[in-house]
Amino acid sequence: MRFIQILCGAGIGLLLTIPCVFSAENSVPSPLHPFETRSWTIPENSIDLLVFPLLQSHGIEPSLPSSDEIFIRRAYLDIIGTLPSPAETLAFLANQSEDKRISLIDTLLSREEFADYWSLKWADILRMKAEFPINLWPNAVQAYHRWVRDAIRNNMPYDQFVRALLTSNGSNFRVPEVNFYRAVQTRTPSSLASAAALTFMGSRMKQWEEKKQTGCALFFSRISYKKSAEWKEEIVLCNPAPATSTNAILPDGKSITIPADQDPRIIFADWLISPQNPWFAKNIVNRVWFWLMGSPIIEGIDDIRPDNPPSNPELLAFLEKELVSSGYNLRHLYRLILTSRTWQQSSIPQSSHPKARSLFAYYPVRRVEAEVLRDALFTIGKRGEEYMSPIPEPYTFVPEEQKNVLLADGSITSPFLELFGRPPRDTGLESERNNTISDSQERYMLASTDIQRIITRSPLLQRIIRTARNRRDEIIRNYYLFILSRYPTEEEALIAAQYFQKPKLRIKEAADDLAWVLINSKEFLYRH
């Protein structure tokens, strides 16, 4: 705690609050070391050709390129939800090839952790939760999560992914995708239709005119749920009982007749995943852009409607077309965004224009998710979490080494995850997740015994001290590399070295204080 006051007062760890320095002669921004660089090493891609001219038309200066140190940390967090190891960081920084950034992106997109991290995103949207108010039951949650994770790992085309969720029949344990229709608070046709519209159209059905709401609900009116002899097993299917033809209304206002012998969900799915659908590709493109860029093209993320226009219509249309033409290949969409200069910009704005963020003039700063932060702390301290759940054992047993991003069940949580804004997964709305910093979170990071134990008992930090053989400068450099994925600046190293030389302060105590400062810095807590 004593070191936090000294170092923070001296300016250490104040990234994201330091203004960029401009040259008095030509107003050309000077890069802020070690967070920015002066020139690009990657070419503009099609995204940049739609973003930067629009910025110029508004008189908005885009940010400088992010430095390699910032890039590698951002790439790991945004693509696989974890921090790079010191060895990975050093190897990347030492690589002199011009295409090393694109090569790293391709490598991360193919890693197993990619599916781990992105299954977390879908677990939130698909309301994966065993108990009230979403009653999937633990076995079904685990099966559902495995199915989604496998779909991401195998790069299942997005239209096939959605079709499976909307049209499958069978056991909630053996055909996991049927749990889409179980992960709702009420199972009325209207509630099921609303869940489908929110999840796959980014549209809130309650805002539609009543005629459309009633007409759309008919597509989900024949879904039945049957118990089996197996405990908690439930069969989801289209009711095979004789039915008559039904006149329904699609969300676009078109009337359609549903034949008596046809599953209405199939008709809805065929309409939804059509390349001509005005919501389907637009919704997922907007979500993915928000997940990677921190700011959506259509504000509201899951509130697509005619009176809520996109900030860059041409960009949105281009990404929709790319997704459809690629065969709904989401990994292609990720790569397109990640390899753009737009995503690789610095997080330090060059313009105070009110539209700078919404037009993507810089990479927006935002706190890392609760699960990612806890996993990062586990990497440092090898200290696990104590989980809690309303569900009795053995279903809630979670090993200490379990990655938090792989917690399938929203009912299984912990005080840390609750404090840092993990969503309850009750509604499927993006807004359920709260990544804003709070006073309680700051107090926890600064003064909790949990953080103290993570630091003081960390085997990896202790190894750094032993390997350095009491060489203070080496300890300082490697602590920065391990925790912030970069070496300290000269000023930071000098301030830290002066602190290490304080009378009667042992090296282990000084090192622990340094680790506490770095873990509480914005560089560690935020994406930038």
N, C-alpha and C positions, 0 to 999 in steps of 0.2 A: 504493500500500500504506500509506503514512504517513497518508493521509486516512481510510482505512477504520478505522484504530484510533481516530482522533480522533472521527469522526462516530458510529461504532457505540457508542463509549463514552458519547456524549452522548445516545443514545436514538433517533437517526435510523434509519429503516427497520426499526423493531422492531414493526411491525404484526403482529398475531396473537399477541403475547406480552403486550400491555398489557391488564390487566384492565379491564372496564367499570366506570365510576364510578357509584355509587348515591347518591341523595339521602338524607341522614340523616333527613329529616323524614317522607317518605312511601314510601321504598324504590322510587321510580320511577326506572328507569335513565336516566341522562343520555347522549345520543349522544356518541360519541367522534369528534371532527372529525379528518379529513374522511372517515371511513369509514362513518359511520352517520347516519341522520336520525331525527327524532322521529315523524313521521306518515307514513302510507301515502298514495300518490297513485293506487293502483290498488285496485279492489274485491276482496274475497275471491272466489275461484272455488270450484268443486266440490271441488277437491283440498284447499283450505284448510279447508273444512267437515268434512273427514274427518281432517285432521292436527291442527289446533289443539284441538278438543275432547278428543282422546286425550291430548295433552300436558297439558291442564288436569286431566284425571282422574288423572294421575300427579304432579300438583303441579309440573310443569315449565314454566318461563317461556320462551316463544319469544324469539328474538333480535329486536332492533330492525330496522327496514327498512334495507337497504343504501343508501348515498348514491348520487347520480347518477354520481359519479366511479368508484365501485366497480362500479356496475351496468354501465356501458358497457364497462369492461374485461372483466368477467365475461361479458357477452353475446357480445362478439367472440370470446373464447377458447372458450367453450362451444359456440357455434353454428358458427363458421367457422374456428376454430383459428388465429386471428391477432390481433394487437393493433390497436386503432384508430389511425388517423393523428392527429396533433395537430389538423388541420382538422376531422376527424370528431368528435373529442372536444369541441372548442370549440363546434361547431354544436349538438351534443346538449345541452351544459350551458347554452347560451344559449336553447334552446327552452323556452318557458313553457307549452306545451300540456300538459294533464293526461294525455293518452293517448300521450305521446312514447315511453314505454317499450314499450308494445304495438306502436306504429308501428315502432320500431327492430327489435323481434323479427321482425315480419313482413318487413321489408326484408332482414334478414340471412338469413332462411329462404329467400328467393328469390334470393339471390346465388349466383354460380357457385362461390364458395369453399365453400359449404355442401356441395356434392357432393364437392369435393376433400377436405375434412376427414373427412367421414363414410365415404368410401371407405377411408380409413386404418383406421377401426374394423373394417370388414368384411374388409379384407385380412388383419388379424390373425386373425380368427375363421375365415376360410376358408382359412388356411394358404397364402397366396400366396408361393411360394418356388420358385426355379428348380432349385436343386440340393439335395443330400443334407441331411436324409433325405426331404424332399419334392421329387420330381423332376418338376416341371411343364414345364421348359424355358423359356428367356426369352421366345420368341415367344408361347407359350401364356399366360405370366404377364401380358404386356402386354395381350393380347386379353381375358383374364379380368378384369383390373382395369378396362379401358375399359367392359366390359359392366356391371360392378357400379356404376361411377361414373355411367354413363348411366341406369341404373335408379334411382339415388338422385336424380339431377337431374330426371328425368321423373316422380318420385314414383310409381313403379310400386307398386301395392298389394302389401303384404307377402306375402299368400297366393300371389299370382301369381309373385312373386320366388322363393319357396321351391319352388313347384311346378316352375318352370323348372329350378332347380338339381337337383331330384330326378328328373325324368322326361325330360330332353332326351337326344337321340341326335345323334351327328355328330362332326365333326372338332374336335380340341382347338384348332385355329386359327380355324375358321370358325363353330363353335357354342361360344363360350367357356364357357358355363355347364356344359358336360359336364366341365370341369376339377374340379368338385366331387369327382368320383369318382377323379380322378387325384391330388388333393392329400391323399393319405393315405400313411402309411409302409409299410403292407402292404395289398394289394388283396384280401384274403380277404373273404367275405361278412360275417363277424363284425366285421372292422375297418370296413367300409363302413357297416354298421348302427350301430356305435358312434359313428362320425363324425356320422351323421345325428341320432342321439339327443342327442349333446352339443350340436351346433350349433343344432338347431331345437326341442329339448325341454328343454334345460338339464339333462339327466339323464345320469348316468354308468352306462353299461350294465353295467359289471363289478359294480355293486352289486345288479343284478337277480338273481332266482333263475335257476338254470341253464336251466330249461325255457323261460322267457321269452327269455333270450338266444338260445338255439338257434332258437326259433320265429320271433323277429324277424329273425335273420340270413337266413332263407329268402326274405324280400322282396328281398334284394340278391344272391341266389345265381345269377341269370342274366345279370349284367352281364359283358359281354365287351369286350376291348380288341384292336383290329386295327391293324397297321401299314399304312401306305400307301407309295406310291412317293416321296412328298415326305419329305425328311429331317426326322426327329423328329415327323412328324405321326402322330397316333393317333386312331383312330375308336372312340368309346365308344357302345355300343348294348346293347339287350336281345338276348340270344342267340336267334336265330330257329330254332335246331335244334328238332326235335320234342320236346315235353316232355309229361309227364303232370300231372294235377291234383295240387296239393300242399296239404297242411294246414299252415298257419302259425299263429303266435300273435302277436297284436298286443301292444304294450307294456302295454295295460290288462288283459291276461289273456284277452281274447276270442279264441276259435279261429275261423279263417276259412279257406275253401277258395279257393285261387288256381287259376282255370281254366287249362288247358294253353295256350290261345291268347291269354292276357292278360299284359301286362307287370306283374310283381308290384310294381314301384316305383309304378305308378299307383294301385294299391289302397292301398299304404301312404300315398302323398301325399294321397289322398282322405280317408283316416282322419285324417291329421295336421292338415290345414288346416280341418277341420270346426269350426264355432263351438262345438261341444260338447266338443272335445278338451280334456282337463284340463291339458295341458302347453303347447300351441302359443302361444296368446296370452299366457299367464302368463310364459313364458320371455322373449319379446321385450319385454314391458312391464317386466319386472324388469331386463333389460339396459339399456334406454333410461333408466330411472330411475337406475340406477347411473351410466351415462355422464354424465348431467346433474347429478345430485345428489351423486355421490361416495360414496354409501352405498346398498346395495341394500335392497329391501323384504324379499327372502329372502336371508339371508346366504349367501355362497358363490357367488353370481351364476350359475354353471353347475352347481349341485348341488341341483336341485329334487327333493325326496323328502318322503314323508309325515311323517317325524320331524324335518324342518327347516322349521318353520312361519314364515310371514311375520310381521314385526313389526307390521304394520297390515293385517290381512286385508281389512277393508272398503275400504281404499284400493286394494289390489291388485285386488280384484274389480271395483271401479269402473273402473279403468284398462283392465282386460281388456274389459269391456262397451263402453267408449268406442271401443276399437280395432276391435272386431268391428262395431259399429253404424256406424262411419265407413267401412266397406269396407276395413278393414286399411290405413288411411291413416296411415303413420308420421309424416308431417309434422304431421298433426292432433294426434298424441300429443305430439310435441315442443312444439308451441305451447301445448297445455294445461298442460304442466309449466312451461314458461318464463314464462307469464303468471300463474303463481300467486304468492302472497305467500311460500309455502313456499320456492320457489327463489330468490326475491329477498330473503330475509332476510340480515342481516349474518352474517359468519363469526365474530363474537365472541360466544361463548355467554353466556347470562344465567343458566344453571343448571349446577351441577356434578353433577346427577343422572346415574347411570351409564347410563340409557337415553336421554339427551338426543340423542345422535347417531343411534341406531337408530330413534328416533321422529321425527327430522327437526326438531329444535328450533333448528337453525342450519344455515348452509351450510358443509359441511366443507372445511377447508383441505387442499389436496393439490398436490404439485409438478406443473407442466405436463409433458406428454409430451416425450420426447427430441426428436422431430421438430418439435414446435411451438416448443420452446426454441431449437433451432438456426435455425429460420426467423426467430424474433424477433431473434436476434443478427445474422442476415444483413440484416434490415431496418435495423438500426443501422449496421453496418459495411460492408455490401455486399461482404463477404468470403465467398467460397464454401467448399465442403467438398471434401476429397479422399476419393473413395470407393474401396472395394476389394471384390473379389468373386473367388471361385474360378473363375468362368466367364471364358474368354478374351475379349478384344476381338473384334468391335466391340460385343458385346451389353451390356457394362457401362459404356459411355461415358455419363456424365451431365454435362450442362452445369452450370457453377458456379451459374447463376441458378435451377436446378431447385429447386422447393419440396420440402422433405423430406417433407411430408405426402403428396406425390404420388409418392414412391418406391414403385413397384408391387411390386418384387421384394425379398423378405426376404433374398435372398442378397447383394444389393448393400447395403453398409453402410459405416460409417466409424468411426474411433476414438471420435469424440464420441458417435455414436449407441449404440455398444456400451457406453461408460462410463455413459451416462445411461439405460440400461435398456430400450432398444428390444427387443421380444420376438423370439426366433428363429423364431417361427411354425412350430414343429414339431408342436404338439398341438392348437391351437385353444382352449386354456384361457385365460381372462382373466388368470389368475395368472402367465402368462409375462411380461407387461409389469411392470416393476419401477419404480415412481415414487417410491420412498423415497430420501431424500438420503443420500449416503455421504461418508466422509472424502475419498475420492479425487475425488469430484465437487467438493467444497468447495475442495480444493487446486487443482484445475484452474481453477475460476472465479476464484480469488484470485491465482494465480501463473503461469498459462500464458502463453506468448508469443502463442498464438492469440488469447486475449482481449485482450492488450495491443495487438496489431495491429488488431483490430476497433475498438478505441476510438481509438487514436492516428491511424489512417489513415481514419477514417470521414468520407466526404464530407458527410454530413448534419450531423454534429456540428460539422465545420469551418464549414459554412454558417451554423449558428446563431451561432458566434463572430463570423464576418465581419459578419453582419446586425446583431448587437448592438453592433458598433463599440466593443468593449471595455467595454461597460456590464455590470458584474458581475451586478447584480440581474437583468437581462434574460437573461443566460446561464443563471443558476441556475434561473429560472422555466421557461425553455424546455427545459432538460435534463430537469427533472422531468416536464414535459408530454409530451415525446417518449418518455421511457423508462417512466414510471409512469402515464401518462395522467391526471395531475392536477398542479396547482400545489403548491409546497411550503407547509407551514404556516409561521406566523410564526417559530416556534422553529427549524424546519429551515432557513429562509431566513437567519436570523441566524447560525446556526452555520456555514453554508456561506460566507456573506459574510465572516465573521471569518477563515476559512481562506484565502479568496482574497486577503486583505490581508497575508498573511505576507511578511516581507521576502525579497527575492531569488526569489520564486516567480512565474514568468511566468503570465499568464492561461491560456494553452494548457495548461500543466502542471496548474494548479489545476482546470481544466475536465475534463481527462482523469481526474484523481483522483476528481472528483465522479461522472463517468460510471461509473467502476469501482465506487464504493460503491453506486450505484443498481442496477447490474446484479447485484451480489452481495446485494442486499436481498431479504428474503422477499417483498416486494411484487412484485418482478420474477419471481422463480423459482417462485412458487406461485400457484395459483388461489385466490382469496378473494372 
